[in-house]
Amino acid sequence: MIEGIRKMLAAACNILLPSVCIVCGRKLLLNERHICLNCRMDMPLTYFWNMPVNPMSDRFNEVIQKDLDSAPEKREIYARAAALFFYKRESQYRKIPYFIKYQGGIRAAEHFGRMLGKKLAASNIWNDCDLIIPVPLHWTRKWKRGYNQAEIIAGSIAATMNIPIRTDLLKRRRRTITQTKLDIEGKAKNVAGAFEVTETAAELMKERPDIRRIVLIDDVFTTGSTLMACFTALRTVFPPDVRISVATLGFVGEG
């Protein structure tokens, strides 16, 4: 009875305010959410969640290596990396992160976060994660936008994988300019030192010395500079034997 009423209300809403596919713009059917079946079937999935070494992890570890080159005494575990789909400027799928970030797509962020969470949960490479941390947004941007897209995505991943999410361990200490039009070097300089850990992070490490796998979550991986800035901040508390890996919805690369 209740399910029948829910479907009737959904149908009425769909007539009055029809939902459309984020990717192709086609009107969605009642059993479709945010993306039509055709676009979902054609989504350029990376399958990185099944690859301990892949183009995204190599790119991120290259960024880490640059930091290690300046401090030979440092040691790091190879960081894992995974994304749901390939992100290309000419691809219609680029509309997904844009919609989530700039058009109030909170429900879409939850939807695609769950999609990625299911992939990670089913992988024997990622099913040993202890903690999920989203890339923080500066409070002024969060106030203006109303939400942090990385936090929404991370929340869905955490719920799907049954892993704790912590938004109180890492904070953005200063507002940075948008990364969109910056080159690789400019992006790295823009976010260098932009993040710091909180006192809570140090307390957690004392309380939970068993933590060995942390996953940083963002919406899109481009050069890895933002995630590296977060990685560097977390390393001030979490020692090298704690693997810090990254996961995003989109990966800017060849697919």
C-alpha positions as a Python dict, from the first residue, in 0.01 Angstrom:
ca = {
    (1, 'M'): (0, 0, 0),
    (2, 'I'): (269, 248, 108),
    (3, 'E'): (493, 144, -180),
    (4, 'G'): (205, 197, -421),
    (5, 'I'): (142, 548, -286),
    (6, 'R'): (515, 626, -311),
    (7, 'K'): (520, 523, -676),
    (8, 'M'): (209, 731, -750),
    (9, 'L'): (366, 1037, -588),
    (10, 'A'): (688, 979, -779),
    (11, 'A'): (495, 954, -1104),
    (12, 'A'): (305, 1276, -1029),
    (13, 'C'): (628, 1460, -947),
    (14, 'N'): (786, 1327, -1264),
    (15, 'I'): (502, 1473, -1470),
    (16, 'L'): (505, 1811, -1297),
    (17, 'L'): (883, 1837, -1261),
    (18, 'P'): (1033, 1578, -1498),
    (19, 'S'): (1381, 1457, -1410),
    (20, 'V'): (1635, 1435, -1687),
    (21, 'C'): (1957, 1243, -1733),
    (22, 'I'): (2256, 1450, -1619),
    (23, 'V'): (2460, 1318, -1911),
    (24, 'C'): (2233, 1321, -2218),
    (25, 'G'): (1936, 1530, -2099),
    (26, 'R'): (1676, 1266, -2182),
    (27, 'K'): (1370, 1246, -1955),
    (28, 'L'): (1425, 973, -1698),
    (29, 'L'): (1192, 679, -1652),
    (30, 'L'): (1045, 609, -1307),
    (31, 'N'): (1307, 342, -1231),
    (32, 'E'): (1598, 565, -1337),
    (33, 'R'): (1784, 801, -1104),
    (34, 'H'): (2008, 1088, -1219),
    (35, 'I'): (2137, 898, -1522),
    (36, 'C'): (1948, 702, -1786),
    (37, 'L'): (2011, 332, -1839),
    (38, 'N'): (2181, 389, -2175),
    (39, 'C'): (2428, 642, -2033),
    (40, 'R'): (2491, 423, -1732),
    (41, 'M'): (2568, 128, -1960),
    (42, 'D'): (2806, 342, -2165),
    (43, 'M'): (2977, 506, -1866),
    (44, 'P'): (3355, 497, -1922),
    (45, 'L'): (3436, 306, -1603),
    (46, 'T'): (3803, 291, -1503),
    (47, 'Y'): (3797, -45, -1319),
    (48, 'F'): (4089, 91, -1115),
    (49, 'W'): (3933, -61, -801),
    (50, 'N'): (4048, -399, -934),
    (51, 'M'): (4402, -279, -1014),
    (52, 'P'): (4657, -231, -733),
    (53, 'V'): (4868, -40, -987),
    (54, 'N'): (4697, 178, -1248),
    (55, 'P'): (4747, 513, -1428),
    (56, 'M'): (4580, 708, -1146),
    (57, 'S'): (4785, 547, -869),
    (58, 'D'): (5103, 591, -1073),
    (59, 'R'): (5028, 960, -1123),
    (60, 'F'): (4956, 1015, -755),
    (61, 'N'): (5267, 826, -645),
    (62, 'E'): (5475, 1035, -885),
    (63, 'V'): (5355, 1343, -697),
    (64, 'I'): (5446, 1177, -368),
    (65, 'Q'): (5788, 1084, -509),
    (66, 'K'): (5866, 1447, -590),
    (67, 'D'): (5819, 1525, -223),
    (68, 'L'): (6036, 1228, -123),
    (69, 'D'): (6314, 1341, -355),
    (70, 'S'): (6360, 1650, -139),
    (71, 'A'): (6376, 1441, 178),
    (72, 'P'): (6562, 1111, 113),
    (73, 'E'): (6510, 995, 471),
    (74, 'K'): (6133, 970, 416),
    (75, 'R'): (5966, 641, 325),
    (76, 'E'): (5619, 578, 185),
    (77, 'I'): (5394, 282, 111),
    (78, 'Y'): (5264, 280, -248),
    (79, 'A'): (4936, 472, -235),
    (80, 'R'): (4633, 315, -397),
    (81, 'A'): (4404, 520, -617),
    (82, 'A'): (4069, 459, -786),
    (83, 'A'): (3804, 656, -970),
    (84, 'L'): (3458, 561, -1093),
    (85, 'F'): (3489, 692, -1449),
    (86, 'F'): (3726, 865, -1690),
    (87, 'Y'): (3672, 1240, -1709),
    (88, 'K'): (3738, 1406, -2045),
    (89, 'R'): (3663, 1762, -2148),
    (90, 'E'): (3492, 1647, -2468),
    (91, 'S'): (3288, 1379, -2290),
    (92, 'Q'): (2929, 1434, -2178),
    (93, 'Y'): (3014, 1255, -1852),
    (94, 'R'): (3204, 1566, -1742),
    (95, 'K'): (2856, 1703, -1664),
    (96, 'I'): (2828, 1475, -1359),
    (97, 'P'): (3093, 1648, -1140),
    (98, 'Y'): (2984, 1988, -1272),
    (99, 'F'): (2620, 1923, -1179),
    (100, 'I'): (2721, 1795, -836),
    (101, 'K'): (2953, 2087, -764),
    (102, 'Y'): (2774, 2386, -912),
    (103, 'Q'): (2409, 2295, -958),
    (104, 'G'): (2310, 2166, -617),
    (105, 'G'): (2340, 1800, -711),
    (106, 'I'): (2348, 1664, -357),
    (107, 'R'): (2130, 1363, -438),
    (108, 'A'): (2342, 1292, -745),
    (109, 'A'): (2656, 1307, -530),
    (110, 'E'): (2502, 1050, -297),
    (111, 'H'): (2398, 832, -591),
    (112, 'F'): (2738, 821, -761),
    (113, 'G'): (2912, 795, -424),
    (114, 'R'): (2714, 478, -355),
    (115, 'M'): (2803, 350, -701),
    (116, 'L'): (3174, 396, -632),
    (117, 'G'): (3135, 261, -278),
    (118, 'K'): (2989, -64, -412),
    (119, 'K'): (3283, -106, -649),
    (120, 'L'): (3535, -49, -369),
    (121, 'A'): (3349, -274, -123),
    (122, 'A'): (3349, -562, -372),
    (123, 'S'): (3725, -529, -430),
    (124, 'N'): (3971, -727, -222),
    (125, 'I'): (4216, -439, -277),
    (126, 'W'): (3998, -181, -100),
    (127, 'N'): (3795, -381, 151),
    (128, 'D'): (4050, -334, 430),
    (129, 'C'): (3998, 43, 468),
    (130, 'D'): (3971, 178, 823),
    (131, 'L'): (3875, 541, 775),
    (132, 'I'): (3740, 777, 510),
    (133, 'I'): (3827, 1147, 503),
    (134, 'P'): (3681, 1394, 249),
    (135, 'V'): (3884, 1684, 113),
    (136, 'P'): (3760, 1981, 320),
    (137, 'L'): (3613, 2293, 165),
    (138, 'H'): (3692, 2639, 299),
    (139, 'W'): (3409, 2758, 523),
    (140, 'T'): (3332, 3058, 300),
    (141, 'R'): (3283, 2836, -5),
    (142, 'K'): (3080, 2584, 192),
    (143, 'W'): (2860, 2864, 324),
    (144, 'K'): (2807, 3001, -27),
    (145, 'R'): (2749, 2662, -191),
    (146, 'G'): (2561, 2513, 102),
    (147, 'Y'): (2754, 2185, 106),
    (148, 'N'): (3090, 2021, 39),
    (149, 'Q'): (3054, 1785, -257),
    (150, 'A'): (3351, 1573, -145),
    (151, 'E'): (3189, 1527, 195),
    (152, 'I'): (2859, 1415, 39),
    (153, 'I'): (3037, 1167, -188),
    (154, 'A'): (3250, 1039, 100),
    (155, 'G'): (2944, 995, 320),
    (156, 'S'): (2779, 766, 66),
    (157, 'I'): (3100, 568, 14),
    (158, 'A'): (3145, 528, 389),
    (159, 'A'): (2786, 415, 440),
    (160, 'T'): (2806, 168, 152),
    (161, 'M'): (3136, 22, 273),
    (162, 'N'): (3036, 40, 643),
    (163, 'I'): (3349, 241, 723),
    (164, 'P'): (3366, 545, 955),
    (165, 'I'): (3386, 888, 793),
    (166, 'R'): (3565, 1167, 977),
    (167, 'T'): (3521, 1530, 877),
    (168, 'D'): (3687, 1666, 1189),
    (169, 'L'): (4047, 1556, 1128),
    (170, 'L'): (4146, 1779, 839),
    (171, 'K'): (4068, 2143, 770),
    (172, 'R'): (4141, 2399, 502),
    (173, 'R'): (4341, 2674, 666),
    (174, 'R'): (4307, 2927, 383),
    (175, 'R'): (4089, 2984, 82),
    (176, 'T'): (4253, 2908, -251),
    (177, 'I'): (4164, 3030, -599),
    (178, 'T'): (3994, 2791, -838),
    (179, 'Q'): (4227, 2533, -988),
    (180, 'T'): (4049, 2520, -1324),
    (181, 'K'): (4272, 2753, -1527),
    (182, 'L'): (4604, 2682, -1355),
    (183, 'D'): (4883, 2468, -1498),
    (184, 'I'): (5033, 2174, -1306),
    (185, 'E'): (5290, 2386, -1123),
    (186, 'G'): (5035, 2658, -1052),
    (187, 'K'): (4790, 2408, -903),
    (188, 'A'): (5057, 2266, -673),
    (189, 'K'): (5159, 2612, -552),
    (190, 'N'): (4798, 2718, -507),
    (191, 'V'): (4717, 2442, -257),
    (192, 'A'): (5059, 2403, -94),
    (193, 'G'): (5009, 2439, 281),
    (194, 'A'): (4636, 2500, 238),
    (195, 'F'): (4537, 2214, 469),
    (196, 'E'): (4621, 2119, 825),
    (197, 'V'): (4520, 1852, 1071),
    (198, 'T'): (4315, 1930, 1378),
    (199, 'E'): (4396, 1844, 1739),
    (200, 'T'): (4134, 1571, 1709),
    (201, 'A'): (4351, 1391, 1452),
    (202, 'A'): (4641, 1361, 1695),
    (203, 'E'): (4404, 1238, 1966),
    (204, 'L'): (4258, 978, 1730),
    (205, 'M'): (4601, 840, 1644),
    (206, 'K'): (4668, 788, 2015),
    (207, 'E'): (4326, 629, 2071),
    (208, 'R'): (4331, 417, 1755),
    (209, 'P'): (4687, 297, 1687),
    (210, 'D'): (4530, 10, 1490),
    (211, 'I'): (4436, 243, 1201),
    (212, 'R'): (4634, 131, 896),
    (213, 'R'): (4429, 232, 590),
    (214, 'I'): (4293, 582, 524),
    (215, 'V'): (4113, 689, 207),
    (216, 'L'): (4096, 1053, 96),
    (217, 'I'): (3788, 1137, -112),
    (218, 'D'): (3740, 1413, -371),
    (219, 'D'): (3515, 1464, -672),
    (220, 'V'): (3774, 1469, -953),
    (221, 'F'): (4142, 1374, -977),
    (222, 'T'): (4328, 1600, -1221),
    (223, 'T'): (4694, 1648, -1123),
    (224, 'G'): (4665, 1517, -768),
    (225, 'S'): (4789, 1844, -617),
    (226, 'T'): (4490, 1900, -388),
    (227, 'L'): (4492, 1543, -264),
    (228, 'M'): (4869, 1562, -217),
    (229, 'A'): (4830, 1875, -3),
    (230, 'C'): (4583, 1681, 216),
    (231, 'F'): (4815, 1379, 217),
    (232, 'T'): (5104, 1597, 339),
    (233, 'A'): (4894, 1742, 620),
    (234, 'L'): (4777, 1400, 738),
    (235, 'R'): (5135, 1272, 739),
    (236, 'T'): (5215, 1512, 1023),
    (237, 'V'): (5005, 1286, 1246),
    (238, 'F'): (4974, 949, 1076),
    (239, 'P'): (5309, 766, 1032),
    (240, 'P'): (5433, 610, 705),
    (241, 'D'): (5304, 262, 794),
    (242, 'V'): (4949, 403, 765),
    (243, 'R'): (4862, 380, 396),
    (244, 'I'): (4685, 693, 271),
    (245, 'S'): (4511, 630, -59),
    (246, 'V'): (4271, 832, -273),
    (247, 'A'): (3938, 777, -449),
    (248, 'T'): (3732, 1011, -666),
    (249, 'L'): (3435, 1001, -899),
    (250, 'G'): (3626, 1125, -1204),
    (251, 'F'): (3982, 1074, -1328),
    (252, 'V'): (4122, 1309, -1590),
    (253, 'G'): (4312, 1067, -1811),
    (254, 'E'): (4294, 836, -2106),
    (255, 'G'): (4037, 562, -2102),
}
